[in-house]
Amino acid sequence: MALPTAPGTRVVCPGSFDPVTNGHLDVIGRAAALFGGVIVAVGANTSKRDGLFGIDERVEMLVEACRSWDNVEVDTFTGLLVDYCTAREAAGVVKGLRFAKDFDYELPMAHLNRQMSGLETIFLPSSQQWGSVSSSLVREIAVLGGDITPFVPEALAARVTARARQRAEG
Ligand code: PNS
């Protein structure tokens, strides 16, 4: 059965995306099928300071990874997510949930974003295949010399591995 969609509605998928993983792409692709447009918005998470890639590089990699969806654009934002969503006339935010810890982290933000501006958050359960994949574990595997090709888009694996090795060599 086809899912009901909201073709005129634009949503934002925000995140750090350092780097984008197949789990992120699963959520972005499913949002693109449900809504008219998706803005993938790269924001700085103030609690994560030791990034592997700069914001411009993350955008570059997302553009490459999202090129097959013609209703997905990649952008950056600073400041409050609610202000960005208002400026971009987005109807809501789509976030993937892998497990209870994600829910505990996301729910307060969803509550406060809605209290601040009425912004809705739509949670999509991650696909089982990607339910344990995170950017932080991908970074760790790559820095320690492991194979990340199962977890990130094929076209980006070599770039992520090279940066991680560079970082590991100091
Ligand atoms: O991928 P991440 O690290 O979970 O992404 C977190 C991000 C950047 C989406 C989140 O930190 C965010 O929304 N930051 C914007 C600042 C903001 O609006 N803070 C108030 C939240 S109630």
Backbone and ligand atoms as CSV (ligand in chain L), in Angstrom:
chain,resi,resn,atom,element,x,y,z
A,1,MET,N,N,0.845,-1.193,0.000
A,1,MET,CA,C,0.000,0.000,0.000
A,1,MET,C,C,0.890,1.255,0.000
A,2,ALA,N,N,0.553,2.214,-0.857
A,2,ALA,CA,C,1.370,3.443,-0.904
A,2,ALA,C,C,1.109,4.268,0.352
A,3,LEU,N,N,2.160,4.908,0.856
A,3,LEU,CA,C,2.001,5.763,2.029
A,3,LEU,C,C,1.352,7.075,1.612
A,4,PRO,N,N,0.533,7.683,2.492
A,4,PRO,CA,C,0.046,9.022,2.184
A,4,PRO,C,C,1.206,9.999,2.208
A,5,THR,N,N,1.236,10.935,1.292
A,5,THR,CA,C,2.340,11.904,1.270
A,5,THR,C,C,1.784,13.314,1.396
A,6,ALA,N,N,2.675,14.245,1.714
A,6,ALA,CA,C,2.302,15.658,1.801
A,6,ALA,C,C,3.112,16.389,0.747
A,7,PRO,N,N,2.663,16.393,-0.507
A,7,PRO,CA,C,3.508,16.859,-1.601
A,7,PRO,C,C,3.865,18.338,-1.546
A,8,GLY,N,N,3.009,19.180,-0.929
A,8,GLY,CA,C,3.334,20.609,-0.916
A,8,GLY,C,C,4.141,21.032,0.293
A,9,THR,N,N,4.504,20.090,1.123
A,9,THR,CA,C,5.099,20.427,2.404
A,9,THR,C,C,6.613,20.262,2.377
A,10,ARG,N,N,7.296,21.288,2.906
A,10,ARG,CA,C,8.754,21.233,2.963
A,10,ARG,C,C,9.197,20.984,4.393
A,11,VAL,N,N,10.122,20.056,4.575
A,11,VAL,CA,C,10.624,19.752,5.919
A,11,VAL,C,C,12.138,19.878,5.953
A,12,VAL,N,N,12.650,20.008,7.169
A,12,VAL,CA,C,14.095,20.118,7.375
A,12,VAL,C,C,14.599,18.860,8.083
A,13,CYS,N,N,15.685,18.301,7.582
A,13,CYS,CA,C,16.407,17.222,8.285
A,13,CYS,C,C,17.715,17.826,8.802
A,14,PRO,N,N,17.751,18.228,10.078
A,14,PRO,CA,C,18.968,18.872,10.593
A,14,PRO,C,C,19.925,17.851,11.206
A,15,GLY,N,N,21.192,18.204,11.272
A,15,GLY,CA,C,22.146,17.317,11.926
A,15,GLY,C,C,23.559,17.822,11.768
A,16,SER,N,N,24.489,17.097,12.390
A,16,SER,CA,C,25.904,17.439,12.269
A,16,SER,C,C,26.518,16.799,11.025
A,17,PHE,N,N,26.113,15.577,10.717
A,17,PHE,CA,C,26.545,14.869,9.500
A,17,PHE,C,C,28.066,14.849,9.364
A,18,ASP,N,N,28.758,14.404,10.402
A,18,ASP,CA,C,30.236,14.418,10.392
A,18,ASP,C,C,30.798,13.016,10.549
A,19,PRO,N,N,30.742,12.181,9.527
A,19,PRO,CA,C,30.226,12.425,8.173
A,19,PRO,C,C,28.815,11.855,8.029
A,20,VAL,N,N,28.188,12.140,6.859
A,20,VAL,CA,C,26.894,11.529,6.543
A,20,VAL,C,C,27.076,10.010,6.479
A,21,THR,N,N,26.090,9.287,7.016
A,21,THR,CA,C,26.137,7.811,6.998
A,21,THR,C,C,24.962,7.273,6.187
A,22,ASN,N,N,24.993,5.960,5.948
A,22,ASN,CA,C,23.858,5.340,5.258
A,22,ASN,C,C,22.581,5.439,6.091
A,23,GLY,N,N,22.734,5.539,7.409
A,23,GLY,CA,C,21.566,5.719,8.271
A,23,GLY,C,C,20.910,7.071,8.035
A,24,HIS,N,N,21.732,8.122,7.915
A,24,HIS,CA,C,21.182,9.452,7.594
A,24,HIS,C,C,20.450,9.397,6.254
A,25,LEU,N,N,21.102,8.767,5.275
A,25,LEU,CA,C,20.516,8.759,3.919
A,25,LEU,C,C,19.204,7.995,3.879
A,26,ASP,N,N,19.105,6.956,4.710
A,26,ASP,CA,C,17.851,6.214,4.799
A,26,ASP,C,C,16.721,7.150,5.245
A,27,VAL,N,N,16.980,7.944,6.269
A,27,VAL,CA,C,15.952,8.862,6.791
A,27,VAL,C,C,15.658,9.971,5.773
A,28,ILE,N,N,16.704,10.533,5.170
A,28,ILE,CA,C,16.510,11.616,4.192
A,28,ILE,C,C,15.692,11.108,3.004
A,29,GLY,N,N,16.008,9.928,2.511
A,29,GLY,CA,C,15.299,9.371,1.357
A,29,GLY,C,C,13.838,9.089,1.677
A,30,ARG,N,N,13.595,8.593,2.883
A,30,ARG,CA,C,12.197,8.310,3.268
A,30,ARG,C,C,11.432,9.614,3.466
A,31,ALA,N,N,12.086,10.649,3.993
A,31,ALA,CA,C,11.427,11.962,4.120
A,31,ALA,C,C,11.130,12.532,2.726
A,32,ALA,N,N,12.056,12.334,1.801
A,32,ALA,CA,C,11.858,12.860,0.435
A,32,ALA,C,C,10.678,12.172,-0.258
A,33,ALA,N,N,10.405,10.933,0.130
A,33,ALA,CA,C,9.259,10.225,-0.448
A,33,ALA,C,C,7.937,10.672,0.177
A,34,LEU,N,N,8.000,11.169,1.410
A,34,LEU,CA,C,6.780,11.552,2.130
A,34,LEU,C,C,6.388,13.010,1.920
A,35,PHE,N,N,7.400,13.874,1.689
A,35,PHE,CA,C,7.140,15.313,1.634
A,35,PHE,C,C,7.584,15.890,0.295
A,36,GLY,N,N,7.073,17.096,0.016
A,36,GLY,CA,C,7.376,17.723,-1.270
A,36,GLY,C,C,8.826,18.109,-1.419
A,37,GLY,N,N,9.438,18.569,-0.334
A,37,GLY,CA,C,10.835,18.976,-0.388
A,37,GLY,C,C,11.510,18.726,0.939
A,38,VAL,N,N,12.785,18.431,0.881
A,38,VAL,CA,C,13.567,18.208,2.101
A,38,VAL,C,C,14.798,19.108,2.046
A,39,ILE,N,N,15.008,19.861,3.113
A,39,ILE,CA,C,16.245,20.628,3.247
A,39,ILE,C,C,17.108,19.908,4.278
A,40,VAL,N,N,18.239,19.404,3.834
A,40,VAL,CA,C,19.185,18.793,4.766
A,40,VAL,C,C,20.051,19.936,5.292
A,41,ALA,N,N,19.922,20.236,6.570
A,41,ALA,CA,C,20.562,21.436,7.130
A,41,ALA,C,C,21.687,21.046,8.079
A,42,VAL,N,N,22.894,21.412,7.694
A,42,VAL,CA,C,24.063,21.083,8.516
A,42,VAL,C,C,24.259,22.183,9.553
A,43,GLY,N,N,24.174,21.800,10.808
A,43,GLY,CA,C,24.339,22.765,11.897
A,43,GLY,C,C,25.480,22.343,12.796
A,44,ALA,N,N,26.013,23.300,13.511
A,44,ALA,CA,C,27.084,22.971,14.454
A,44,ALA,C,C,26.442,22.561,15.769
A,45,ASN,N,N,26.758,21.348,16.224
A,45,ASN,CA,C,26.300,20.909,17.538
A,45,ASN,C,C,27.321,21.422,18.549
A,46,THR,N,N,26.888,22.330,19.418
A,46,THR,CA,C,27.850,23.003,20.303
A,46,THR,C,C,28.497,22.038,21.305
A,47,SER,N,N,27.898,20.850,21.496
A,47,SER,CA,C,28.503,19.889,22.430
A,47,SER,C,C,29.527,18.981,21.740
A,48,LYS,N,N,29.649,19.090,20.403
A,48,LYS,CA,C,30.638,18.254,19.681
A,48,LYS,C,C,31.689,19.178,19.070
A,49,ARG,N,N,32.870,19.209,19.687
A,49,ARG,CA,C,33.845,20.209,19.244
A,49,ARG,C,C,34.952,19.660,18.345
A,50,ASP,N,N,35.234,18.352,18.452
A,50,ASP,CA,C,36.380,17.820,17.701
A,50,ASP,C,C,35.909,17.118,16.424
A,51,GLY,N,N,35.426,17.913,15.469
A,51,GLY,CA,C,34.887,17.346,14.237
A,51,GLY,C,C,35.975,16.793,13.330
A,52,LEU,N,N,35.574,15.843,12.471
A,52,LEU,CA,C,36.503,15.292,11.473
A,52,LEU,C,C,36.527,16.183,10.235
A,53,PHE,N,N,35.352,16.693,9.852
A,53,PHE,CA,C,35.234,17.532,8.656
A,53,PHE,C,C,34.679,18.907,9.017
A,54,GLY,N,N,35.111,19.926,8.263
A,54,GLY,CA,C,34.528,21.247,8.403
A,54,GLY,C,C,33.127,21.267,7.793
A,55,ILE,N,N,32.366,22.303,8.109
A,55,ILE,CA,C,30.972,22.383,7.656
A,55,ILE,C,C,30.895,22.337,6.114
A,56,ASP,N,N,31.771,23.068,5.426
A,56,ASP,CA,C,31.720,23.089,3.954
A,56,ASP,C,C,31.977,21.707,3.365
A,57,GLU,N,N,32.882,20.959,3.985
A,57,GLU,CA,C,33.177,19.600,3.503
A,57,GLU,C,C,31.983,18.670,3.730
A,58,ARG,N,N,31.320,18.830,4.869
A,58,ARG,CA,C,30.134,17.997,5.150
A,58,ARG,C,C,29.054,18.273,4.115
A,59,VAL,N,N,28.897,19.560,3.768
A,59,VAL,CA,C,27.906,19.943,2.755
A,59,VAL,C,C,28.263,19.297,1.417
A,60,GLU,N,N,29.524,19.411,1.041
A,60,GLU,CA,C,29.996,18.819,-0.232
A,60,GLU,C,C,29.660,17.339,-0.299
A,61,MET,N,N,29.919,16.630,0.798
A,61,MET,CA,C,29.678,15.182,0.817
A,61,MET,C,C,28.181,14.872,0.777
A,62,LEU,N,N,27.384,15.710,1.457
A,62,LEU,CA,C,25.928,15.496,1.427
A,62,LEU,C,C,25.364,15.746,0.028
A,63,VAL,N,N,25.881,16.783,-0.635
A,63,VAL,CA,C,25.404,17.080,-1.993
A,63,VAL,C,C,25.666,15.875,-2.892
A,64,GLU,N,N,26.851,15.316,-2.759
A,64,GLU,CA,C,27.200,14.121,-3.542
A,64,GLU,C,C,26.259,12.957,-3.191
A,65,ALA,N,N,26.048,12.748,-1.904
A,65,ALA,CA,C,25.262,11.594,-1.459
A,65,ALA,C,C,23.771,11.731,-1.784
A,66,CYS,N,N,23.291,12.973,-1.915
A,66,CYS,CA,C,21.845,13.200,-2.124
A,66,CYS,C,C,21.502,13.502,-3.577
A,67,ARG,N,N,22.469,13.392,-4.473
A,67,ARG,CA,C,22.253,13.874,-5.838
A,67,ARG,C,C,21.129,13.137,-6.580
A,68,SER,N,N,20.784,11.932,-6.152
A,68,SER,CA,C,19.741,11.186,-6.874
A,68,SER,C,C,18.321,11.673,-6.534
A,69,TRP,N,N,18.164,12.480,-5.485
A,69,TRP,CA,C,16.828,12.989,-5.117
A,69,TRP,C,C,16.682,14.423,-5.606
A,70,ASP,N,N,15.723,14.673,-6.502
A,70,ASP,CA,C,15.629,16.040,-7.028
A,70,ASP,C,C,14.831,16.973,-6.128
A,71,ASN,N,N,14.224,16.467,-5.064
A,71,ASN,CA,C,13.522,17.362,-4.125
A,71,ASN,C,C,14.284,17.529,-2.804
A,72,VAL,N,N,15.577,17.213,-2.827
A,72,VAL,CA,C,16.407,17.376,-1.621
A,72,VAL,C,C,17.470,18.429,-1.889
A,73,GLU,N,N,17.569,19.418,-1.000
A,73,GLU,CA,C,18.662,20.390,-1.102
A,73,GLU,C,C,19.481,20.362,0.188
A,74,VAL,N,N,20.711,20.812,0.089
A,74,VAL,CA,C,21.598,20.812,1.253
A,74,VAL,C,C,21.949,22.257,1.585
A,75,ASP,N,N,21.894,22.578,2.866
A,75,ASP,CA,C,22.143,23.950,3.295
A,75,ASP,C,C,22.863,23.898,4.645
A,76,THR,N,N,23.226,25.055,5.152
A,76,THR,CA,C,23.799,25.128,6.505
A,76,THR,C,C,22.929,26.076,7.330
A,77,PHE,N,N,23.031,25.935,8.640
A,77,PHE,CA,C,22.352,26.916,9.477
A,77,PHE,C,C,23.183,27.174,10.726
A,78,THR,N,N,22.993,28.378,11.268
A,78,THR,CA,C,23.605,28.710,12.558
A,78,THR,C,C,22.474,29.244,13.429
A,79,GLY,N,N,22.693,29.281,14.699
A,79,GLY,CA,C,21.645,29.805,15.593
A,79,GLY,C,C,20.587,28.757,15.858
A,80,LEU,N,N,19.407,29.236,16.207
A,80,LEU,CA,C,18.329,28.318,16.593
A,80,LEU,C,C,17.711,27.644,15.377
A,81,LEU,N,N,17.436,26.359,15.529
A,81,LEU,CA,C,16.791,25.603,14.454
A,81,LEU,C,C,15.406,26.178,14.131
A,82,VAL,N,N,14.684,26.615,15.163
A,82,VAL,CA,C,13.336,27.154,14.920
A,82,VAL,C,C,13.397,28.404,14.042
A,83,ASP,N,N,14.426,29.241,14.247
A,83,ASP,CA,C,14.547,30.461,13.433
A,83,ASP,C,C,14.862,30.095,11.982
A,84,TYR,N,N,15.728,29.114,11.800
A,84,TYR,CA,C,16.060,28.667,10.445
A,84,TYR,C,C,14.801,28.105,9.752
A,85,CYS,N,N,14.046,27.290,10.472
A,85,CYS,CA,C,12.857,26.677,9.866
A,85,CYS,C,C,11.816,27.745,9.508
A,86,THR,N,N,11.679,28.761,10.346
A,86,THR,CA,C,10.761,29.861,10.041
A,86,THR,C,C,11.226,30.583,8.779
A,87,ALA,N,N,12.531,30.880,8.725
A,87,ALA,CA,C,13.079,31.612,7.565
A,87,ALA,C,C,12.896,30.817,6.274
A,88,ARG,N,N,13.015,29.489,6.376
A,88,ARG,CA,C,12.903,28.653,5.176
A,88,ARG,C,C,11.463,28.170,4.930
A,89,GLU,N,N,10.533,28.651,5.742
A,89,GLU,CA,C,9.119,28.276,5.629
A,89,GLU,C,C,8.923,26.758,5.613
A,90,ALA,N,N,9.620,26.122,6.541
A,90,ALA,CA,C,9.507,24.665,6.662
A,90,ALA,C,C,8.367,24.323,7.616
A,91,ALA,N,N,7.604,23.298,7.273
A,91,ALA,CA,C,6.459,22.916,8.098
A,91,ALA,C,C,6.882,22.102,9.311
A,92,GLY,N,N,8.039,21.495,9.250
A,92,GLY,CA,C,8.454,20.667,10.371
A,92,GLY,C,C,9.868,20.153,10.190
A,93,VAL,N,N,10.277,19.406,11.198
A,93,VAL,CA,C,11.608,18.813,11.222
A,93,VAL,C,C,11.441,17.302,11.206
A,94,VAL,N,N,12.252,16.613,10.412
A,94,VAL,CA,C,12.227,15.148,10.416
A,94,VAL,C,C,13.536,14.643,11.026
A,95,LYS,N,N,13.407,13.756,12.006
A,95,LYS,CA,C,14.574,13.179,12.671
A,95,LYS,C,C,14.435,11.668,12.709
A,96,GLY,N,N,15.552,10.978,12.560
A,96,GLY,CA,C,15.542,9.517,12.694
A,96,GLY,C,C,15.758,9.125,14.141
A,97,LEU,N,N,15.104,8.057,14.558
A,97,LEU,CA,C,15.306,7.526,15.908
A,97,LEU,C,C,15.817,6.105,15.806
A,98,ARG,N,N,16.959,5.836,16.437
A,98,ARG,CA,C,17.501,4.477,16.411
A,98,ARG,C,C,17.086,3.678,17.647
A,99,PHE,N,N,17.192,4.277,18.798
A,99,PHE,CA,C,16.910,3.559,20.045
A,99,PHE,C,C,16.514,4.578,21.112
A,100,ALA,N,N,16.251,4.061,22.317
A,100,ALA,CA,C,15.671,4.905,23.364
A,100,ALA,C,C,16.549,6.115,23.690
A,101,LYS,N,N,17.866,5.940,23.583
A,101,LYS,CA,C,18.758,7.060,23.913
A,101,LYS,C,C,18.521,8.238,22.949
A,102,ASP,N,N,18.284,7.925,21.686
A,102,ASP,CA,C,17.966,8.985,20.720
A,102,ASP,C,C,16.685,9.703,21.131
A,103,PHE,N,N,15.697,8.909,21.543
A,103,PHE,CA,C,14.416,9.497,21.941
A,103,PHE,C,C,14.616,10.429,23.141
A,104,ASP,N,N,15.403,9.980,24.121
A,104,ASP,CA,C,15.655,10.799,25.317
A,104,ASP,C,C,16.352,12.112,24.949
A,105,TYR,N,N,17.204,12.060,23.918
A,105,TYR,CA,C,17.944,13.248,23.481
A,105,TYR,C,C,17.054,14.172,22.647
A,106,GLU,N,N,16.238,13.560,21.794
A,106,GLU,CA,C,15.446,14.343,20.838
A,106,GLU,C,C,14.163,14.926,21.421
A,107,LEU,N,N,13.537,14.194,22.364
A,107,LEU,CA,C,12.218,14.630,22.843
A,107,LEU,C,C,12.243,16.025,23.474
A,108,PRO,N,N,13.212,16.328,24.364
A,108,PRO,CA,C,13.221,17.689,24.929
A,108,PRO,C,C,13.362,18.761,23.854
A,109,MET,N,N,14.194,18.492,22.832
A,109,MET,CA,C,14.361,19.493,21.761
A,109,MET,C,C,13.054,19.655,20.990
A,110,ALA,N,N,12.383,18.526,20.725
A,110,ALA,CA,C,11.104,18.604,20.018
A,110,ALA,C,C,10.084,19.403,20.828
A,111,HIS,N,N,10.052,19.135,22.140
A,111,HIS,CA,C,9.113,19.865,23.010
A,111,HIS,C,C,9.401,21.367,23.000
A,112,LEU,N,N,10.698,21.714,23.209
A,112,LEU,CA,C,11.032,23.143,23.339
A,112,LEU,C,C,10.910,23.858,21.995
A,113,ASN,N,N,11.263,23.172,20.908
A,113,ASN,CA,C,11.093,23.798,19.588
A,113,ASN,C,C,9.612,24.097,19.328
A,114,ARG,N,N,8.746,23.181,19.741
A,114,ARG,CA,C,7.309,23.400,19.527
A,114,ARG,C,C,6.792,24.514,20.429
A,115,GLN,N,N,7.303,24.541,21.671
A,115,GLN,CA,C,6.884,25.616,22.585
A,115,GLN,C,C,7.352,26.976,22.090
A,116,MET,N,N,8.564,27.017,21.525
A,116,MET,CA,C,9.130,28.304,21.091
A,116,MET,C,C,8.445,28.851,19.858
A,117,SER,N,N,8.084,27.956,18.915
A,117,SER,CA,C,7.593,28.509,17.636
A,117,SER,C,C,6.478,27.701,16.987
A,118,GLY,N,N,6.041,26.622,17.653
A,118,GLY,CA,C,5.015,25.774,17.023
A,118,GLY,C,C,5.606,24.783,16.039
A,119,LEU,N,N,6.932,24.761,15.915
A,119,LEU,CA,C,7.570,23.846,14.967
A,119,LEU,C,C,7.313,22.389,15.355
A,120,GLU,N,N,6.809,21.613,14.425
A,120,GLU,CA,C,6.535,20.191,14.674
A,120,GLU,C,C,7.777,19.358,14.370
A,121,THR,N,N,7.936,18.261,15.101
A,121,THR,CA,C,9.001,17.293,14.809
A,121,THR,C,C,8.356,15.963,14.455
A,122,ILE,N,N,8.801,15.389,13.356
A,122,ILE,CA,C,8.305,14.075,12.929
A,122,ILE,C,C,9.450,13.088,13.093
A,123,PHE,N,N,9.230,12.047,13.901
A,123,PHE,CA,C,10.266,11.037,14.113
A,123,PHE,C,C,10.035,9.852,13.188
A,124,LEU,N,N,11.087,9.439,12.497
A,124,LEU,CA,C,11.028,8.223,11.684
A,124,LEU,C,C,11.903,7.169,12.353
A,125,PRO,N,N,11.356,5.987,12.627
A,125,PRO,CA,C,12.230,4.948,13.189
A,125,PRO,C,C,13.267,4.549,12.155
A,126,SER,N,N,14.515,4.433,12.563
A,126,SER,CA,C,15.545,4.065,11.591
A,126,SER,C,C,15.268,2.652,11.087
A,127,SER,N,N,15.698,2.374,9.864
A,127,SER,CA,C,15.580,1.012,9.348
A,127,SER,C,C,16.494,0.115,10.178
A,128,GLN,N,N,16.050,-1.142,10.374
A,128,GLN,CA,C,16.824,-2.054,11.224
A,128,GLN,C,C,18.276,-2.168,10.767
A,129,GLN,N,N,18.450,-2.142,9.433
A,129,GLN,CA,C,19.800,-2.317,8.876
A,129,GLN,C,C,20.792,-1.256,9.373
A,130,TRP,N,N,20.264,-0.048,9.628
A,130,TRP,CA,C,21.152,1.061,9.988
A,130,TRP,C,C,20.979,1.487,11.443
A,131,GLY,N,N,20.263,0.686,12.210
A,131,GLY,CA,C,19.870,1.086,13.557
A,131,GLY,C,C,21.010,1.290,14.539
A,132,SER,N,N,22.195,0.795,14.225
A,132,SER,CA,C,23.321,0.980,15.148
A,132,SER,C,C,24.427,1.826,14.547
A,133,VAL,N,N,24.193,2.357,13.366
A,133,VAL,CA,C,25.241,3.149,12.698
A,133,VAL,C,C,25.172,4.598,13.165
A,134,SER,N,N,26.311,5.151,13.520
A,134,SER,CA,C,26.378,6.563,13.904
A,134,SER,C,C,27.647,7.168,13.314
A,135,SER,N,N,27.638,8.480,13.129
A,135,SER,CA,C,28.831,9.161,12.635
A,135,SER,C,C,30.003,8.944,13.590
A,136,SER,N,N,29.729,8.959,14.894
A,136,SER,CA,C,30.839,8.848,15.851
A,136,SER,C,C,31.498,7.467,15.766
A,137,LEU,N,N,30.701,6.393,15.612
A,137,LEU,CA,C,31.320,5.061,15.481
A,137,LEU,C,C,32.042,4.916,14.150
A,138,VAL,N,N,31.470,5.506,13.087
A,138,VAL,CA,C,32.147,5.478,11.781
A,138,VAL,C,C,33.503,6.178,11.897
A,139,ARG,N,N,33.540,7.323,12.559
A,139,ARG,CA,C,34.803,8.050,12.743
A,139,ARG,C,C,35.803,7.185,13.507
A,140,GLU,N,N,35.311,6.546,14.572
A,140,GLU,CA,C,36.210,5.728,15.400
A,140,GLU,C,C,36.770,4.548,14.605
A,141,ILE,N,N,35.904,3.866,13.861
A,141,ILE,CA,C,36.364,2.712,13.071
A,141,ILE,C,C,37.421,3.163,12.061
A,142,ALA,N,N,37.136,4.296,11.410
A,142,ALA,CA,C,38.057,4.787,10.377
A,142,ALA,C,C,39.396,5.217,10.984
A,143,VAL,N,N,39.353,5.923,12.102
A,143,VAL,CA,C,40.594,6.378,12.744
A,143,VAL,C,C,41.445,5.172,13.179
A,144,LEU,N,N,40.769,4.083,13.579
A,144,LEU,CA,C,41.508,2.902,14.052
A,144,LEU,C,C,41.831,1.919,12.926
A,145,GLY,N,N,41.595,2.337,11.679
A,145,GLY,CA,C,42.027,1.532,10.533
A,145,GLY,C,C,41.033,0.501,10.044
A,146,GLY,N,N,39.792,0.549,10.516
A,146,GLY,CA,C,38.788,-0.432,10.075
A,146,GLY,C,C,38.133,-0.037,8.758
A,147,ASP,N,N,37.310,-0.965,8.255
A,147,ASP,CA,C,36.633,-0.771,6.964
A,147,ASP,C,C,35.255,-0.145,7.196
A,148,ILE,N,N,35.055,1.063,6.686
A,148,ILE,CA,C,33.766,1.746,6.900
A,148,ILE,C,C,32.841,1.629,5.684
A,149,THR,N,N,33.278,0.908,4.655
A,149,THR,CA,C,32.469,0.883,3.427
A,149,THR,C,C,31.039,0.368,3.626
A,150,PRO,N,N,30.756,-0.501,4.608
A,150,PRO,CA,C,29.345,-0.908,4.766
A,150,PRO,C,C,28.451,0.205,5.321
A,151,PHE,N,N,29.033,1.268,5.871
A,151,PHE,CA,C,28.253,2.214,6.670
A,151,PHE,C,C,28.078,3.600,6.064
A,152,VAL,N,N,28.856,3.901,5.033
A,152,VAL,CA,C,28.778,5.234,4.409
A,152,VAL,C,C,28.597,5.070,2.906
A,153,PRO,N,N,28.120,6.139,2.220
A,153,PRO,CA,C,27.961,6.024,0.773
A,153,PRO,C,C,29.290,5.656,0.112
A,154,GLU,N,N,29.183,4.776,-0.880
A,154,GLU,CA,C,30.373,4.240,-1.553
A,154,GLU,C,C,31.318,5.352,-2.034
A,155,ALA,N,N,30.722,6.400,-2.607
A,155,ALA,CA,C,31.532,7.473,-3.207
A,155,ALA,C,C,32.320,8.276,-2.164
A,156,LEU,N,N,31.969,8.121,-0.879
A,156,LEU,CA,C,32.604,8.959,0.148
A,156,LEU,C,C,33.559,8.203,1.060
A,157,ALA,N,N,33.516,6.877,0.991
A,157,ALA,CA,C,34.274,6.065,1.958
A,157,ALA,C,C,35.768,6.387,1.924
A,158,ALA,N,N,36.341,6.509,0.724
A,158,ALA,CA,C,37.783,6.742,0.616
A,158,ALA,C,C,38.152,8.102,1.221
A,159,ARG,N,N,37.301,9.088,0.999
A,159,ARG,CA,C,37.565,10.437,1.529
A,159,ARG,C,C,37.534,10.434,3.060
A,160,VAL,N,N,36.555,9.743,3.620
A,160,VAL,CA,C,36.439,9.687,5.089
A,160,VAL,C,C,37.627,8.920,5.673
A,161,THR,N,N,37.976,7.811,5.033
A,161,THR,CA,C,39.096,6.999,5.518
A,161,THR,C,C,40.400,7.799,5.478
A,162,ALA,N,N,40.613,8.522,4.377
A,162,ALA,CA,C,41.847,9.298,4.238
A,162,ALA,C,C,41.937,10.367,5.321
A,163,ARG,N,N,40.832,11.067,5.584
A,163,ARG,CA,C,40.853,12.114,6.613
A,163,ARG,C,C,41.091,11.513,8.001
A,164,ALA,N,N,40.477,10.358,8.243
A,164,ALA,CA,C,40.636,9.715,9.557
A,164,ALA,C,C,42.080,9.284,9.766
A,165,ARG,N,N,42.698,8.745,8.699
A,165,ARG,CA,C,44.115,8.313,8.820
A,165,ARG,C,C,45.014,9.501,9.087
A,166,GLN,N,N,44.732,10.585,8.357
A,166,GLN,CA,C,45.496,11.830,8.537
A,166,GLN,C,C,45.411,12.269,10.002
A,167,ARG,N,N,44.172,12.198,10.536
A,167,ARG,CA,C,43.932,12.600,11.920
A,167,ARG,C,C,44.680,11.676,12.894
A,168,ALA,N,N,44.640,10.367,12.584
A,168,ALA,CA,C,45.282,9.384,13.478
A,168,ALA,C,C,46.794,9.577,13.504
A,169,GLU,N,N,47.347,10.020,12.340
A,169,GLU,CA,C,48.802,10.210,12.271
A,169,GLU,C,C,49.225,11.537,12.942
A,170,GLY,N,N,48.213,12.333,13.263
A,170,GLY,CA,C,48.433,13.572,14.022
A,170,GLY,C,C,48.982,14.696,13.181
L,1,PNS,O1,O,23.435,15.346,14.438
L,1,PNS,P1,P,23.251,16.054,15.739
L,1,PNS,O2,O,24.580,16.360,16.383
L,1,PNS,O3,O,22.305,15.345,16.662
L,1,PNS,O4,O,22.584,17.478,15.357
L,1,PNS,C1,C,22.176,18.327,16.371
L,1,PNS,C2,C,21.589,19.651,15.836
L,1,PNS,C3,C,22.671,20.461,15.130
L,1,PNS,C4,C,20.456,19.352,14.878
L,1,PNS,C5,C,21.071,20.349,17.122
L,1,PNS,O5,O,22.138,20.530,18.004
L,1,PNS,C6,C,20.360,21.648,16.821
L,1,PNS,O6,O,19.206,21.648,16.455
L,1,PNS,N1,N,21.083,22.762,17.008
L,1,PNS,C7,C,20.565,24.078,16.754
L,1,PNS,C8,C,20.537,24.924,18.033
L,1,PNS,C9,C,19.168,24.919,18.672
L,1,PNS,O7,O,18.165,25.181,18.059
L,1,PNS,N2,N,19.164,24.601,19.997
L,1,PNS,C10,C,17.971,24.578,20.784
L,1,PNS,C11,C,17.283,23.202,20.719
L,1,PNS,S1,S,15.824,23.168,21.692
